[in-house]
Amino acid sequence: MKPEEEWLLALADPEGPPSPLPGRRLNMPGVASLCLLANMHGVLPAVLWQVERLLRDEPAKLLADAKMVSEVSQAMGQVKNRLAQRSAMAMFLGAEAQRLVGEFAAAGADAIVLKGADFAVRLYAHSALRTYGDIDLLVRMSDEQAVAATMARLGYESREQSMKHAGWLFGAFLGTSGHARSHGRGSQQSGEFSHRPGAACPCGWRICRWNADRNGQLRATPAGLLIIAAVHAAASHGFEKVQHLCDIAQVVRGRAGPVDEKSLRESVAKTGAGLSLATALDLTARSLNEPACAQLLGRLELRWPRRIVRLLMTPAVVVRSQGAHRRVVTWRRRTLRQMLKSRR
C-alpha cells in the first residue's frame, strides 16, 4: 500500500492508532491524499483528530519534514470545513430520526433506527466520530399506511424505490439532500423483527433481535448490531469503506454492551449471514489490528471458505475501493457479493 493508505488504516480507528505507527512518513501531498481518502471512507473525524494530535505532540512521527507543521496546519482549514458540513448533516439527521420515531409512535406505529444514526450514538464515544447521510428505519408492514401518512404530513415526498425499501425525500432541507428510508416487511414476533426473505432491507438481513432502552424505544441488541453491521458491509457495500470496519470493531469491543454469542449464533443460523460475518470479522481484525475480532471469529467456529476469501478481500482492497484506483479492485468485491448470493 501507499504511505497515505497505510496511515488511513492506522488513524481511522475511533479508539486511537495502533502502536507502532506506520514507518513511512508523509509529505504535504501525502497528507492531502490521506484527508481526501478519509473523507471518502467516512472516517474523516477520527483521522483529522489523530492528525491534529500528531502535528501538535509528535510531528516527526507523521511528517517527512517536521518543519512543515505550520504549512500542514493551515491546509487543514479546508478539511475542517468539509467535516463541519458532514457533522451538521449528521446532527440534523440524528435529531430527525428521533422526531420520526416519536411521530410514528403518536400514530400507533413502532420504528427501529438502523445503521448510521444508531451506530453513531451507541458505538462511538462521540457521535460526531461517525458520519452518515440518511436515516434508515425498520417498521412493520401493517403500519405502512400510518407511516406513509405521517411522512407526508411532515413534508416528505415519496420516492420510487426498489422492492427492498420505501424512500422519502425531505426537500425543505438543503434542496433534496435530506432523506429517510423505511425498510418494510417487519413483524414483531418473539422479540424479533422478521422480514420476508429476499425483499427485506438493502443489506439483506431477515431477522434482527431487539430490546427496549430506558425510554422504551426499540433497538437492536449488540448481537443484532453485529449482524446488521456485517451484512451491511459485506452484502450491501462489498466493504467499500473503512467506516464499515470501524462499526464492526466497535460492536465487538462491546461499546453497545456485551455481544451474546449464543444469540449471535442463532441469528447467523436464521439469517444465513455466516459468510458475511466471518469475512467482516476477519477483514476488520487484519485491517485495524483488532484481536477481539479474530478471537470472536475463532469461538464462533463458522464454516466459510477462509483461504479464498482472504486472497480475495484484503485491507488494501478496502482502502482502494474509494478513489482513483477503485476500478482495479471492483472485480474482487463483485466476486465476494456473488459468493454471498450463492450461499443464501
Secondary structure in CASP SS format (residue, H / E / C, confidence):
PFRMAT SS
TARGET T0000
AUTHOR 0000-0000-0000
METHOD secondary structure of the structure
MODEL  1
M C 1.00
K C 1.00
P H 1.00
E H 1.00
E H 1.00
E H 1.00
W H 1.00
L H 1.00
L H 1.00
A H 1.00
L H 1.00
A H 1.00
D C 1.00
P C 1.00
E C 1.00
G C 1.00
P C 1.00
P C 1.00
S C 1.00
P C 1.00
L C 1.00
P C 1.00
G C 1.00
R C 1.00
R C 1.00
L E 1.00
N C 1.00
M H 1.00
P H 1.00
G H 1.00
V H 1.00
A H 1.00
S H 1.00
L H 1.00
C H 1.00
L H 1.00
L H 1.00
A H 1.00
N H 1.00
M H 1.00
H C 1.00
G C 1.00
V C 1.00
L H 1.00
P H 1.00
A H 1.00
V H 1.00
L H 1.00
W H 1.00
Q H 1.00
V H 1.00
E H 1.00
R H 1.00
L H 1.00
L H 1.00
R H 1.00
D H 1.00
E C 1.00
P H 1.00
A H 1.00
K H 1.00
L H 1.00
L E 1.00
A C 1.00
D C 1.00
A H 1.00
K H 1.00
M H 1.00
V H 1.00
S H 1.00
E H 1.00
V H 1.00
S H 1.00
Q H 1.00
A H 1.00
M H 1.00
G H 1.00
Q H 1.00
V H 1.00
K H 1.00
N H 1.00
R H 1.00
L H 1.00
A H 1.00
Q H 1.00
R H 1.00
S H 1.00
A H 1.00
M H 1.00
A H 1.00
M H 1.00
F H 1.00
L H 1.00
G H 1.00
A H 1.00
E H 1.00
A H 1.00
Q H 1.00
R H 1.00
L H 1.00
V H 1.00
G H 1.00
E H 1.00
F H 1.00
A H 1.00
A H 1.00
A C 1.00
G C 1.00
A C 1.00
D C 1.00
A E 1.00
I E 1.00
V E 1.00
L E 1.00
K C 1.00
G H 1.00
A H 1.00
D H 1.00
F H 1.00
A H 1.00
V H 1.00
R H 1.00
L H 1.00
Y C 1.00
A C 1.00
H C 1.00
S H 1.00
A H 1.00
L H 1.00
R C 1.00
T C 1.00
Y C 1.00
G C 1.00
D C 1.00
I E 1.00
D E 1.00
L E 1.00
L E 1.00
V E 1.00
R E 1.00
M H 1.00
S H 1.00
D H 1.00
E H 1.00
Q H 1.00
A H 1.00
V H 1.00
A H 1.00
A H 1.00
T H 1.00
M H 1.00
A H 1.00
R H 1.00
L C 1.00
G C 1.00
Y C 1.00
E E 1.00
S E 1.00
R E 1.00
E C 1.00
Q C 1.00
S C 1.00
M C 1.00
K C 1.00
H C 1.00
A E 1.00
G E 1.00
W E 1.00
L E 1.00
F E 1.00
G C 1.00
A C 1.00
F C 1.00
L C 1.00
G C 1.00
T C 1.00
S C 1.00
G E 1.00
H E 1.00
A E 1.00
R E 1.00
S E 1.00
H E 1.00
G E 1.00
R E 1.00
G E 1.00
S C 1.00
Q E 1.00
Q E 1.00
S C 1.00
G C 1.00
E E 1.00
F E 1.00
S E 1.00
H C 1.00
R C 1.00
P C 1.00
G C 1.00
A C 1.00
A C 1.00
C C 1.00
P C 1.00
C C 1.00
G C 1.00
W C 1.00
R C 1.00
I E 1.00
C E 1.00
R E 1.00
W E 1.00
N E 1.00
A E 1.00
D C 1.00
R C 1.00
N C 1.00
G C 1.00
Q C 1.00
L E 1.00
R E 1.00
A E 1.00
T C 1.00
P H 1.00
A H 1.00
G H 1.00
L H 1.00
L H 1.00
I H 1.00
I H 1.00
A H 1.00
A H 1.00
V H 1.00
H H 1.00
A H 1.00
A H 1.00
A H 1.00
S H 1.00
H C 1.00
G C 1.00
F C 1.00
E C 1.00
K C 1.00
V H 1.00
Q H 1.00
H H 1.00
L H 1.00
C H 1.00
D H 1.00
I H 1.00
A H 1.00
Q H 1.00
V H 1.00
V H 1.00
R C 1.00
G C 1.00
R C 1.00
A C 1.00
G C 1.00
P C 1.00
V C 1.00
D C 1.00
E H 1.00
K H 1.00
S H 1.00
L H 1.00
R H 1.00
E H 1.00
S H 1.00
V H 1.00
A H 1.00
K H 1.00
T H 1.00
G C 1.00
A C 1.00
G H 1.00
L H 1.00
S H 1.00
L H 1.00
A H 1.00
T H 1.00
A H 1.00
L H 1.00
D H 1.00
L H 1.00
T H 1.00
A H 1.00
R H 1.00
S H 1.00
L H 1.00
N C 1.00
E C 1.00
P H 1.00
A H 1.00
C H 1.00
A H 1.00
Q H 1.00
L H 1.00
L H 1.00
G H 1.00
R H 1.00
L H 1.00
E C 1.00
L C 1.00
R C 1.00
W C 1.00
P C 1.00
R H 1.00
R H 1.00
I H 1.00
V H 1.00
R H 1.00
L H 1.00
L H 1.00
M C 1.00
T C 1.00
P H 1.00
A H 1.00
V H 1.00
V H 1.00
V H 1.00
R C 1.00
S C 1.00
Q C 1.00
G C 1.00
A C 1.00
H C 1.00
R H 1.00
R H 1.00
V H 1.00
V H 1.00
T H 1.00
W H 1.00
R H 1.00
R H 1.00
R H 1.00
T H 1.00
L H 1.00
R H 1.00
Q H 1.00
M H 1.00
L H 1.00
K H 1.00
S H 1.00
R C 1.00
R C 1.00
END
